[in-house]
Amino acid sequence: MTTYLIRRLFQALVTVLLVTVISFGLMQLMPGGPVRAILGSHATPANIAHLTHQMGLDRPVYVQYWTWLDGLLHGDLGFDYIQQRPISDLLFNALGASAYIVGASLLLALLISVPAGLLQATRRNSGLDHAFTVFSFVAYGVPTFFLGFLIQQWFEDDLRWVSVQNQVATFGEALTHPQAVCLPILTLTITTVAGYSRYMRSGVLDQITQDYVRSAQAKGASRRRTLYGHVLRNALIPMVTLVGLSMPALVGGALIVEYVFNIQGIGLLTTRAALQSDYGITLAATLLTAVTTVVGSLLADLGYAVLDPRVRFT
Amino acid sequence: MATAPDTTPGPPSDASAGTPPGRTAAPGGEPAGRPRSMFRRGAEVFAENRLALVSVGVLVAITAFCFLGPLFYHSDTSVVDLSAVTLPPGAGHPLGTDNDGLDELGKVMAGGQTSLEIGLAAGLIAAVIGALYGAVAGYLGGWLDALMMRVIDSFMSFPLIFLLIYLSSVYGKSKTMLILEVGLTSWFGITRLVRGEALAIKVRDYVAASRMMGAGGRRIVLKHILPNTIGTTIVNTTFSIADAVFALSTLSYIGLGLQAPDNDLGGMLDVGTNYAGQGFWWMIYPPAAVIILIILCFNVIGDALRDAFETRLQKR
């Protein structure tokens, strides 16, 4: 277990480091460089030289990377010259709503897709199975933004079940204004369930044909006991990894629903910054979300190790 | 590392992918010495999948509609006509007009063309880079492989849409740039799968024989590994195309994709959904239907191809 833990932690660390290298590389590759991005295309050579020196951009690349990384580790993501605020402040303010939406959608998606997959697999080729398969395929094909649009149409404009008056940015605001976040969460949950339930279904199907199921039944274990005591527990194991792997898609989906439903989270902040050619925020948010997903899949893999003794002892 | 389900781009399927493709012995019943080719056997399995055949038909129809349609249905989608804005479907305009007075049917054809072109081109770029990188990493093995795969892990940690938003806002939103941006960010899944197969192929006897006869790394990668992973590559290219169409439409919807006068279906939806309150449904549902059908068809076809190429899943 300890060896596995150490190896997995080391792996995550390398991945995070490479993520920072990639982000730094993207920053370096920006046409005209960061100084041009800040000063605009009409800057004088003297101004450019001054700011270049002031920002330390005339030093060797590895020194710049190291300084930049050092700043990152201290929570310094740079300064946003358009909004005249530290980028970390801007991101931090928007983090709560995004985290709430991603977390709630993930939880709901699991609560729906695990029983749904189990039901589909145990009643394979029934009408219910086919219906759910069709649903997940169609839901997978509908772009998230369009699904969000449809949901907004039905629930806000046609049925008038939900009326949104509040701007939501922090975790607390998201918690206290369920009206404002329920539809984005619904949208993201549907797209996530479309992916998860198919995996759950095939996971259960894989397990049901195993020898241990026959053994359990031969010993006289009830159907319920075989299903919940053996099959479900084993089928859940790959789901844990799937959750880790689907983190980037989930965070990306959150960006889209934030845009559609006007939630002041990381996604909307990023989109608005990009539309204003404010690259600093865009890149910082990209980096932040990437690091978050690395941590997310690390946690999932650790959960995997707890659940599956085979991982622990190899 | 835990035995993770493979991260196939595209819809999750009953089968977790990742087994070596065909080229095993012909199933029983075939006379020995005449093994059927992987493609022929695959085609037979594919032909039995009725849903996949329907999808191919729909996709061909959509492609014909978008590319050949304008030859028969003439409409001017470039000159703004303020005397004919947001007309409902009727004579002269079978699908009505948009907020600029442009013919909606003509715009759907043009937008569909753009979406398909960019999706296909980006998917192909992803396939070429992904297969090559994966084959090389698998062939090299050792710490180089480990490093190359950690780089892939890192790229895959970035939520794709964030990366695309950054790239399109910095490097531009022209058709060519979008093809490159989407193509260069969607090959990581293919790479993982191809690399997994390359690891299995490079220890096979025929590779050893080839090496003994003096074949170098380049020859082994190009002549042995890549041809033997072609099934996986084709399957996942199909999913890549669906994902590229999806990503592109999302970018355009949030205003960071193609810019006027170029337009794709996502951009049309961006405009159309702004008019949802006025009930101009013809500006929303036709482009949406085309986009959804394109994505759906490619995913169904990819699923069927996977069944067709993976001998493990076939009835024997």
Interface residues (C-beta under 8 A of the other chain):
Chain A: R8 Q11 V14 T15 L18 V19 V21 I22 L26 M30 P31 S136 F137 V138 Y140 G141 V142 P143 T144 F145 F146 F149 Q153 D157 A194 G195 Y196 R198 Y199 R201 S202 L205 P238 T241 L242 L245 P248 A249 V251 G252 L255 I256 Y259 T270 T271 A274 L275 S277 Y279 T282 L283 A285 T286 T289 A290 V291 T293 V294 S297 D301 Y304 A305 D308 V311
Chain B: M1 A2 T3 A4 P5 T7 P11 P12 S13 D14 A15 S16 R150 V151 D153 S154 F155 M156 S157 F158 P159 L160 I161 F162 L163 I165 Y166 S168 S169 V170 Y171 A242 F246 S249 T250 Y253 I254 G255 L256 G266 L269 T273 A276 G277 I284 A288 I291 I292 L293 I295 L296 N299 V300
